[in-house]
Every structure is written in structure tokens, then in C-alpha cells.
Amino acid sequence: GYINAGIASGKATKGHGTLCSEVVEVAKLNELPKMEPVRVEGDIVAVSLQNKDHDYGALGPLTEESKENNVPDAHCDAQELIPHSQSTGQAFEEKNLDVSTEGGDALLPPINITSVGNTEGPSLDKPEAAVIEHPGNNCEVNHKVDSGGHCKKIIIVGAGPAGLTAARHLQRQGFAVTVLEARDRIGGRVYTDRTSLSVPVDLGASIITGVEADIATERRADPSSLICSQLGLELTVLKSACPLYDVVTGNKVPDELDDELESEYNGLLDEMEQLFEQNGESALGLSLEDGLEYTLKKKRAAHAISSVGHDDQLISMNSRGGADISKNASTEKEIAHCGEDGKIDVLSPLERRVMNWHFAHLEYGCAAMLKSVSLPYWNQDDVYGGFGGPHCMIKGGYGAVLESLAEGLDVQLNHVVTEVMYRPEESDASGINGKTVKVSTSNGAEFVGDAVLITVPLGCLKAHAIKFSPSLPDWKTSSIDRLGFGVLNKIVLEFPEVFWDENVDYFGATAEQTDLRGQCFMFWNLKKTVGAPVLIALLVGKAAIDGQSISSDAHVSHAMVVLRKLFTDAAVPDPVASVVTNWGLDPFSRGAYSYVAVGASGQDYDIIGRPVANCLFFAGEATCKEHPDTVGGAILSGLREAVRIIDLVHSGKDYVAEVEALQTYQVQSDSERNEVRDMSNRLEARELSTALCKNSSDASYAVASKESVLQEMFFSANTTPGRLHLAKELLKLPPDALKSFAGSKEGLT
């Protein structure tokens, strides 16, 4: 199940100064009281414990099986996705979230080892003073640890979700763990600001993107939600409705137009996969914006042709210098240059503003300009399904989750790591041996250990903020360079009173210019979460990048201009307090969260997460391809690396790598089978269409020739089995037909 990181671990020891060799009695750790079901009142989720003196593990109680063995309970069944029948319940309905634990032997959902809200970023002006324990270097031991495995010294760089989760699990398994944090607080990109406003507000991660395990779709809840239930934190359920307002007219966008354009936008996204298949490897250099604009113009032009009945519009557009968007034009160059023609727009001004809003929303999901996002792999994580259940916010802030994980850990704040030295020759392939790493900080301190876990944001790795000696291998640095790390910021405004619709959790605003489409494109209503009239305006895309050089006052002023355009009938007051984040200029984050940039793929997440020389490990949301850009993904990555380290110490084997290799093989096999099946289906469909055409009296009923279908598949085949299947069909063609495309320069390459 979820690996036990142990919020209650401090109560299972005789003290923080326990020696490594001392085994502590923890027999009563699993004597769990029953939990009251969660209550939802006015969309507020509350969890109460009958026994307030008992504390739970950060991710659940130890299992009965683990108490009977001497080895760490560290192995996860990567194939087991459906929670056990005795799992901690997370059956969530719109008005009833039941998170109850029945009995002390409850098992938790297993991890699938193979980005809770988006990790947006903090304000640089108002750092939060963290209050945490510093027990010193210690080794907290429990009865599960083999005497040959404990007392290994692990250094963790970064006290964010990944680092704290890994530290907690390793410490419970008997390792001596020291966490080095550059900031004067814990949390990293999870930052609850308790000073800028009259109420706490999350300047970084703020939304748990799923609090319910969904057995039907094999999706589990975000692990943050489980910690919230253990801590008795209240959650507010977020409704998906988001009314959209036009800044030009000041009115709400008509529902009919809004629905039509949203449907068209979703259709454009669906077309991206087909566009990738048609262009094969040449599409790797295309951006998502290229594909969306190309498909939008092509579809609109095709609709106009069907209405008019001839190709005059296409001819007219091409003669005026526009891109060739005729039926047969889908080459890489045509797609890449389609969006550069600013003189011609197939949308009306209002339609363009609404469509730009949807594009801005997509830029929010990626934390990047769509021009920088990969067309083929922008949504590579969709296949894993994400977390199940509705999205929620935490009353009191996300920081409470991180504070619970940090309790009892040796966290050294204000330690900026400058160099990591490791000796790969002392780490053989069979496990972690000897003191192989030394970590240096800017204040002159040095820490020596058996291994180091790097959990700093991808932005810091890309900026070479830490020197590695010897240098990281090329396979690692190449993926670090390829994968993207974007910018997203918040403008937080507190007002004396509410002047907006309190019944909605979000509302959107269009922009007059395409370049500004991400500037205050959406406002979050935090009233029911923080208990005060607070709005958060989002800055995404180009507006977020350009906004890094704009003052906080200017951002607040622009947000007020937008609000006063939207609420002309209300007296919009000036804010009584405000705070603006700037994650991109924060030296300890250098951005918000990762995305698949042009030229990158989902494999880069895995490569960044792979260890170097069995002594240098990596975790964080940018190493979790299943759940990137989420706190849940960061937590799972920390558990993954903790399990990997434990396995290497106790067995000398990297079982995590074996599971990942098996899953990669499975995905590749599925892709090969799917391509062969799709080829067969297309050819069978063409044969059926040909037969129908012969029996039809409609002269306009035309069917593509077999040669044209094979030619299209010839240039888009991606797998060896697919190419072999295609070769059998190609050999059936007349030699002249085969030469017409297979013998060309393009065909040969």
C-alpha cells in the first residue's frame, strides 16, 4: 500500500536521541481507534478522531504482516491498482466524504511505482518562518529493520514534499537522515503565507487534485488527502463551473457561444494525436500551439468549403500569403508556419477572445506558453488517469501537510547546497557501500553520508545551481535540458467585502490581445476556504513570463482594472491587502512546475529520476511522469526513492528499476499491438467502403485508393511490427505504384 511515512513516528521512539543500535518497542502502534466518518457541511469536509491522543502514520498504519518480519515493509505491488476491501475508506460523494478506518489492521491502497494542486510558487518578499524540530543527526529505529541495514547515513537536499516524505520513511526504517533546506522554512513550492493577509493563504500549491479512490478507473486518491484525513484537516470541495466574462463588453459570454467554442476547443485537442500520427517523427519538433492553430484553420476552412461548395476560400487564403491548409497539406513546415500569419483569422474577434481563454487555461495546466509545449507528448500523463475524485482546498493551508511530515526530522534550514561530491567507484552494482558522498553548503558546512537524495526543483537543476563532482552523465543532463520548467504566478487580493458571486469557485475573463491572454485570465474565489473575501488572479503563459519584471503594484492595478470591467454594476472596492508571487525569480525554485517541452517526452521524467552510481538519487514532481506538476506526484516520488534506497541496502537490488523496465516494455508492446490493429482496421474499412461504393448509385461517393491509404501509413508507421505488417501489404502493390512513394528520397529516409 502507500508506504508508511509515519506522522506518529515520534511517539514510537524513546526520544530523538535514540542510538542507531537501539530497537524500540512499537507494539501498540497498530492499536488504532475507529475514526468518525468525514462530514461535509456546506462543502466543508471534516474528519474527527475518537481518540485524540493517538496519532496516525503519515500514509497509514503499519500492516500486521510487517510486524512479523525482520525486513522493511518496502515492496510495492506495481500491478495492484484496486484498493483492498479493508483499505482506509475514501468513498466520496458530492455531499458525503467517508474516510473511516475500521480496526487496527486496515490496509491502505497500494502504490503504483513506475504533480495537491499545481505547485505554483511563493512570494519572495514575505518568507514564512517555519517552526520545526531539530533533534540533530539521529537514527530513529523501529522493529522492522534488519540489523544489517540500519545506520546508513542519507543526506536529502530539499525539504519539500518529496524530500520530507522520503526522509520520514527512511528514518522509520532505521536510517540516519539529514535534510538540508536552502530556505528559512520548509515546504519548497508548498507555502502557506500567514502574514500578508488577515487569513492564511497558499501562495504555492493549493489544490488537491483528487480525494477519492475510483475503483472503476483504477485511480487512487492523492496521498495528500490521506494525510489530511489523518490530521483531521477540513477540506472544501471545488465546483467545476467557471462562468466566463468578456472584458470588451463587460458581459458574460453567451452560454451557446461558450459551449460551442469549448466543444470546438476539445475537438482540436483530440486532433493532436492524429496530427502526430500523420507526421511521425517530424512532429517531434512541433509545438502544441502550432498544431492547435493549424487544425483550427483547417477545420474552419473545411466547414466554409462544405457550405460554399468549392475551394475559393482556400485559394484566396493561400494567394494572400496564408498557410496551405488544404486537405492534403499536413507537413511539418506547413503546421509550424500556420500560426505565423497574423493577418488572417478564421475566428471573429469575440470568438478569438474566447478561444484564447481556453488556450490560456491550457497554458495554466502546463505552466508554459503553448509555443514551448510538445505537440506529441503534451498530455503524456493522461494514460495514467491522474488522481480520482473531486478537487479540494485545505482550510488553514497546504502547509499543515508539510509541517506534519517534518515533525521529528533533522531538518537544517538556511543550508544552500553548492556542491555534491560522490565516488562512484565505491558504490558497486550490488548496493550502497561505504561513505560515498559529501555535500557542501554555502555557509561552509560539509555533510558526509552513504547516499544523497536530490529533491530540488527542475529549475535549479537546469540552472546548474548545484555542482556535481564528477559531473552528471550525459544521459541525465540531456533529459534535464530537454524537459521544460514553466512559470505561473498568483495575484492574491483581500477585499473588505464580497462583490462577486459567492456560489462559484472560479470565474474567467477574456483578454483583448493574444499576448495578454494569460494575464488575470481566471480568478479563484477563496471565501469558503479561508473565511474572508479573497480572490486569486492567475498569471500564465507569456503574461507570466513578461510579468516577472513588473512590480507587484502594477499587477494589482491591472487585476483591479479587469475586475471593474467585469462587475460594472457593483462598487468594486480597493483591496485591503495583497501579495504577488514571483516563482521564476526565486533562486530556490526558478519556476513553478515541469512540462513536456518541444523535443522532450515522458521518458525524460523517468531518466531524471534514475539514480547515478547507486549513491546519487533524484525525486520530485519532475521525476514522476504519472503525476507531474502535483504535490501527490512529488510525495510518491519521495516514497519511490526511499524504497529504492532500502532495497539497495538490504538486497543489493534495484527493484524499482525492474518494475519501471517492465512497465516500459508493457507500454511499448501495447503500442506495437495497437498500431498493427489500427492498420488492419483501416485497410478493412477501406475494403468495405469500396464494396459499398460499387453498390451505390451516388456518383459523389468516393473512396480513397488502397495506394493512398498505404502511402499515408507508410510515412506514419512508428513501430517495427507496424512496419513489418505494412511491408506485407506493400509487396502486393504493382511495382510502379510502390516506386511512386517508396522509391522517393522522402520515402527512403
N, C-alpha and C positions, 0 to 999 in steps of 0.2 A: 504494500500500500504506500501512501505518502510516507516517506521516510520520517521517522520521529525526530524532530529537531529539538523538542523539549522545552517549552516555555517554563515548565515546572522543574527543570533540571537542578536549579539551585536548591530545591528542597530535598533532593535526593543525595546530597553530599553532607559531609560533616563540616564543611567550610570551604571557602575559596582557596585556602592554602593547602588543601589535601595533596599529599605527595603522590607521584605517579604510581608507585607500587602499592598504594593503599586501596583495597577494594571496599566499597561502601555498600551497606545494606540498603536495598531498594525494593524490598519485598512488597511494601504497601503501595508502590507506585501505581499498580494496576487496580487497586481497590477504588473504582470510580463510582461516585454517586450518580444518580439519574439527573438528567438535565430537563428543566422545564422546556416545553416546546416554544419555539420562537413565536412571538405575537407580532402581528402587523396592525398598527393603528394609524390610520391616516397616512399610509405608505411608509410608516416608520417601523423598521424591523427591530425587535428587542429580544435578547436572549438572557434568561436568568438562570443561575445555578442554585440548586437547593443547598449545596454545601459550599459556602463562600470561602472556607478555609482550605479547600482542596484546589490545587492548580492543575491544569492540563498541559500536555505536551504541545509544543508549537504546532505540530501537524498530527497530533493524536497520541493515544496511549500506546505503550509497548504491547505487542501481541503476546498471548500465552506461550506460543511456540518459541518466541525469542528468549523466554525466561529459562527454558530447559536446555539451551545450547550455550556453548562457550564462545561461539563465533559471532561476529557482528551480524545483526539482522539487517543486512545491507543490500541483499539481492532483490531486484525488482523483476516481475514478470512483464516484459515489454509487450507481450501479446495480449495480456489480460486487460481489457479496457472496461468491462462491465463491473461496477462495484459489487462487492459481496452483499449477500442479503442481510448481514449483520453490520453493515457499514454504518458510520455516523450518518444519520438521515439528512438529506438535503432536498426533500421533496418540496419544491417551491411552486406556489400558485400565486395568482395575481394579488390575493389578499391573505395568503396564509403560507408563511415560510416555516417549515417544521424542521429544525435542526436539533434532533434529540439523540442522546446516547443511552441505550438500554443495556445496562450491565457493564461489568469491568472488562469483558473480553471482546468488546466490539472491535471489528476490523475496519480499516479505512480503505477507500478506493486505491487501487494500485497505480503506480506511476507508469506512464509510457515513456521510457527513456529513449530516445533516438539519437505580452510584450506582453482594482488593478488598473488600471487605467493607463493611458498613454503617459510616458514619462517625459513630461514637457520641460520643466526646469525652474530654478529658483531665482529670486531677486538677489542681485549682488550687493544691494545697499543695506539690507537688513538681515544679517545672518542670525540663525536661531541658536541660542546657547543650549546645547544638549546636556542633559543630566543623566549620566550613566555611571556604572560601577567600573572601577579599575582595580581589580584584585591582584594585578601583577601577573607575571608569567606563571601559569599553573596548569595542572593536568587533571581535569575532573574525570573521574573514572566511574564506570558502572560495571555491574556484574557480567555484562555480556562480552567484555573484551578479553581476548586471549592474552595471556601474559607476554607472549612474544610480539604482540602488535602495538601495545601502547607505549607511551613515552616518546613517540616520534614527534618532532617539532615541526609544525606547519605555520608558515607565515602567510597571511592573507592581506592583499593590498586592496583596500576599498571597503568601507562599512555601509554599503548599500544593501538591497535585498539579497543579492546573490552572495556577497561576502559574509553577511551575518548568518544567513541560513546555513551555508557550508561550515562556518565556524562553530555554530551551535551543534550541528550533527557530529562533526569531528570531535568536539570536546566531550560530548556524551559517549563517544566510542573510545575515550581514553587518550586522545591525542592532546599534546600541549599546543595550544593555538594562540597566536598573537595577531590581532587585526590592526593594520596601520591605515589611518584615515587622514587625508590631507586637510580636510575642513576642520572647523571648530565644532562640528556637530556630526551626528550620524545621519544616515538616510540617503545620501547621494542625491539623486534626482527625485526622491520622495522627500518633500519638505513642507511641513505644516507651519505656516507663519502665524505666530500667536501674538505679535506685537503691532503690526501695521494697521490692523483694523480692530474694531471692538470685539470681534469674534475670530476664532481660528479659521484659517483658510488655506487650502492646499495650493501652493504655487507650482508644484511639480505634478507627480502622478496623483490623480484624484478619483478615477472611476475604476471600480472593479468590473471587469468585462465579462461577468458570468458568475452567478452564485448558486447555480442549480446543476446537479449532475443529470444528464439526459441519456438514459439507457438506450433509447431507440436509435439515437445518432452516435452512440458511443462517445459522448463528450462529457468530460468531468468538469466540476466547478473549479474556478480559480482558487488555488491554495490560500490566497489572501482571505477569502470568505470563510474558510475553515478556521483560520486564526481568529478572525473577528468573532465567530461564534464561541470559540473557547474563551475569549476575553470578555464576552458579554457586551460587545460594542453594538450600537444601533446603526442600522443601515437605512438609507432612503432609496426606494425603488424609482428609477428614472423611466418616465414615459417616452416613447419614441416619437410622438407627434412633434413636428417642428414647423410652425407656420412661417411662411416666407413673405417678407415685405420688400417692396421696390423703393429704393432711395430716391428715384427720379420723381415718381408720382406720390410717394408717401403712403401709398395704399398697399393692402395685402394683395399679393399676386393672385389672380382669379384661380379658383380651385381647378377648373377644367384645363386651363393652360398649364398650371403647375403639374397636374397629373400626367398630361400628355408629354411634356418635356422630361419629366422624371422617367417615364416609360421609355422614351427615346434614348435617354442617357444610359439606362440599364441595358438597352439593346446594343448600344455602342460598346459597352464593356464586354458583353457576350461575344461580340465580333472579334475581339482582340486575339482570342485563341485561334480562330480561323485564319486571321491575318498572319499569325506566326506560322501556322502550318503551311500556308501558301508560299511563304518566303523562305522557310527553312532557316539555315544558319545565317543568312544575310539579314534576318530580322534581329539578330543579337545586338546590332548597333543602333536599333531604332528606339526612340523614347515613347512613352505612353501618350504624351501629347501629340506626337506625330501620328500615331495610329488613330487616336480619337478624332482629330481634325480631318484626317484623310477619309475615315469611314463616314463621318458626319456629312462631308461634302458629297461623297459618292452616293450615299443613301438619299440625300435631299435631291441631288441631280436626277437619280433614277426615278424618284417619285414624280419629278417635274416632267420627265420624258414620258412616263406612263400616262400622265394627264394630258400632255400636248400631242403625243403620238409620234414624235420624231426627235432627232438628235440636235435640233437647232441650238438648244441651250448649252449643251456640251461643247459644240463647235464654237459658239460665241464665247464661252468662258476661256477656252484654250487660245482663241485668237487674241484675247485681251491679256494674255500672259499668265493665265491661271494654270494650275497643275492639271495634268491629264488624269481625269478621274473617270474615264470611260470604263466600260465593263471589264476590258482586258488589261487595264493598267493597274498593277499592284506591285510594281517593283520597288526595291528599297529606296532608290533615288526619288521616285515619284512620291512615295509616302513621306520621306524625310523633308521634302520641299513643299509639301502641300500646305502646311500651316504658315508658310512664309509670305503668302500672298495676302497682304492685309487690305487690299483694295476691294476684294470681293468677299462678301459674307452671305452664305445661304440662309442665315437667320435674320429675322427682324431685330431692331435694337433691343426691344424688350425680351425677345427670345434669347438673344445673346447674353443679356444680363442674367437671366435665369439659368441658362446653360453654364455660364461662368461660375455661378454659385455652386452648382453641382461639381464642377471641376475643382473649385476651391475646397469643397468638402473632401474630395479625394486627396487633395494636397495635405489636408489635415491628417488623414489616415496614414499618409506616407511621410509627413513632416518634411516635405521637399517639393520643389517645383516639378510639375509633371514632365517638363522638358528634361529632367535629370533621372527620371524613373524608367526602369527597364520595361519595354513593351511585352516581351515574352514572359517575364518572371515577376511582375509587379505584385501578383497575388499568389506567390508560390505556397504560402501557408494555408490557403483555402482548403487544400486537400486534407488537412489535419482537423478541420472543423472548428477550431477555436474552443473557447470555454462555453459551457452550457448555461442557460438561464438568463434572466434579465440583468441589465446593468444597474449598479448601485453606487452610491457615495456613502462615506463613513462619517457619521456625526462625530465631531471633535477632530476629524482629520486622519489622513492615512498614516501620519507619523506614529500613532499609537501602535500600529502593527510592527513597525521597525523598532520602536522602543522596547517592545516585549521580546523581540528576537535578540536584542543587545544585552538584556539583563544577564549578569553573571559572566559575561565575556571580558577578556582582556583587550579592550579597545584603546589604542593610543591615538588620540586626536592631535591635530596640528603636526602630523608627520608626513611631509611631502616626499614621496619616494622618487628618487632621482636615478637610481641605478640598481639593476638586478644582475648579480653575477652568479652563474651556475656552472657546474663542472660535469658535463655530460659523460665524461669518461668514468666517473664514479657512480653513475646510475646505469646499471646494466639492464638488459631487456627483461629480466625476471622480477624487477620490482624496485622499490625505493631503498637505497643502501647508503649509509654514511651521511655526514653533514655536507650537502652538495650545493647549497645556495647561500648567498649573502646579499642582504638588501640594505642599501644605503639611503639615508634621507637628507633633506636639505639642511637640517639642523645639526648634522654631523653624527647622528646616531647610526649604529650598524646592528643588524639582526641576522643571526646565523641559524639556519634550520635545515631540515631534510628535504623540504619541498616548499614551493611558493605558489600560491593561487592568485592570479591576476584577475581582478573583477572591475577594473576601471572602465569607464565608458569607451566605446569605439572611437569617439572623437579624440580622446587622449592618445590612443594607440596610433591613430592616423597622424597626429601631430608630433609623434616621437617624443612625448613628454617624459617617457622613461627610457633610459639607455639599457640595453640588454648586452651582456658580455658573456659568451660570444653573441654576435648578432643573431636575431631570429632567422630561421631558414627562409629561403625564398618562397617556398610554398605557403608559408604563413603570412609573410609580408605582402605577397601578391593579393591574397584574399582580403587582408586589411585595407589595402589600397582600393580594391575593386568595390567592396561593399560601401553603400552610402550611409552618411550620418547627417540627418537633417536638423532644421531649426524650426521651432514652434514656440510662441510666447503668449503670455496672458496679460490682459489689462484688467485688473481687479478694481471694482468700483463699489463703494458702500454709500448708500443714499439715506436721507432722513426718513423716507417713506417709499412704499411701493407704488409705482405708476404704470407698471406693465401687468399683463395677465398672469396672475399667480398660479393659474391652473396648468400652465405649460412649463416644462423644464428647459426647453430651448426655444429660441426663435432666430430666424435668419434674416440677413439683409444683403441685397444685391449691391454691386458696385458699378459706377458709371464707366470705368476703364478696366480693360482686361488685366493690365499690370497690377491693378489695385484690388483684384477680385478677392484676395485673401485678407484684406485689411478690415477687421471687425466684421467678418462675414457671418459670424454666429455669436450669439450671446447665451450664456448659461444662467439660468435662474437658480440661485443658491438659497432662496428664502427658507424652504422647508428643511434644508440640510444644516445650515448654520444658524437659523433662527433670527436672521437680520436681513434687511433689504440690500442684498449684494448681487451684483451682476458681474460676470466674467466675459470679456470680449476676447476673441481669439485672433491671433496674427499668424497666418500661414503662407506658404509659397513665397513668391517674390516679395510680397509685402513684409514677410517676416525677415527675410534676408536684408532688404533695404532698411527695415525698421531698427536694425541693430545700431545704426548710427544716429537715430532720432532720440531726442530727450524724452523722458517719462512724461513730462508736462504736455509735450506735443501729442503723444499717443493718447493721453487722457482727453485732450481737447478734441481730437478727431473722433474719438468714441462718443463724446457728447454731441458733436455735430450730427453723427449718424442717428443717435437716439432721438434727437429733437426733430429730425426729418421723419422718423417712423411714428412718433407719438405727437402729432401736431395738435391733437385735441386735449392733450394733457399738459399741465405745467411741469415740465421736467426740471427738477432742482439740480443744483450743482452737487457733486459728490462731497460727502463729509470726510472721506478718507479714500486713498487709492494706493496701489502698488503695481509696478510693471516689472515683469521678468525679462531677463536677457541671457538666456542659456548659452547662446552661441559665443558670447564673450566671457563666459565663466571659464577660467583656466582649468577647472577640475571636472568639466563636463564637455565643453566645446560643442554643444549641440543638444538636441532633445532625445531622439532615438533613431534607430537604424532603419534603412530601407534598401531595397534591391535596386541599385543604380544601373544605368546603361552599361552593359558589358559584364555585369555580375549575375549570379544565380543563387538559388537556395543552398547550393553546395558550399558557398563561401561561409555561411553560418557554421556549418559543420567543421570546416577547415580551421576557422578561427578558434573553435572550441577544442581542437585536438591538442594534447599535451606535447611538450618538447622534452625529449630525453628523460621521460618519466620523473621529472623533478620540477617542471615548469608547466603549470596548469592554467586554464583560462575559463572564466564563467561570466555571465551577464546576459542581458536580453539579446545582444548581438551575436550570441553563440547558440541561440535556441531558435532553430528555423520553424519549429512547430508553433511557437507563441512569441514571435519577436515583438518588440516595442510594447511589452506589457510587464508589469511587476510580477505577475504569475509566471511568465516565462523566465524572468531573472531568478525567482525562487527555485524553480525546477532545475535551472542550470546549476545553481549552487549545490543542490542535492545531488545532481548528476556527478559533479566533480568530487564531492565528498565520498560518494560511493566508489568512484574510480580510485581515489587515493586509498581507501580502506581495502579494496580488492588487491591493489598492487602490494600493499604491506602484508596482508595475510596470506595471499595465494600467489603473488607474483604475476598475476594475470590481469589483463585489462578487459573485463567482461563487457564494459560499456562500449568499447570499440568493436567488440564482436557483435553486439546487438545492433549497433549502427551499421556495420558492414552487411549484416543480414537484411536489415530494412532497406538499405540502398539497393541491394540485389533484388529484393522483392519489388521495389518501385520500378527498377529497370525492366524486370521480367513482365510486370503488368503493362508497362509502356509498349514493349515489343508485341505482346499479345494483342493489345488494343489497336496498334497500327495495322497489323495483319488483318484483324477482324474488320476494321473500318475500310480497308482496301477491298476486301471481298464483298462487303455490303454495298459499296459504291458501284462496283462492277455488276453485281446482281441487279441493283436498282436500274442501272443503265440498260441492261438486257430487258428488264421488264418494261421500261419506258419505250424501248424500241418496238417491242411486241404490241404495246398499246397504240403506238403511233401508226403502225401498219393497219390496224383495225379502225382507226379514227378517220372520219371524213373531214376533220378540221385541218385545213391546209397550213394553218399557222402553228400547229402543234409540232414543234421541232425538238429533236433530241440531240444532245452532244454526241459526237462520234466517239468510238472507243479509243481512237488515237488521241483525241484531245484530252479525254479523261486520264489516260495513261501518261500523257505528257505532263499534265498537272501534278500527278502523283510522283512522277519521275523526279521532278525538281523539289518536291517537298518531303520525300522519304527521309526519316531521321534514324531509323534503327537497321541493324544488319538483317534480322529476319524479315523486316518490311521490304528491304531492297531485294532480298532473295526471292520473296514471293512475287515482287514486281518483275524481276528478271524472267520468271517463267512465263508471265503474260506477254512481256515484250518480245520474247522469242517467237511468239505466234504471229507477230505483225509482219507484213511484207517488208523486205529489206529497204526499199525506198522510204517507206513511212518511218522505219526505225532510224534511218540515217538523218531524216529531216530534223530530229532534235537530239538524238543520242550521239550523232556524229558531229554536232556543232561544238565550238570552243566552250560555250557555256555548259553544254551537256557533259563534255569530257571533264570539266573541272568540278 
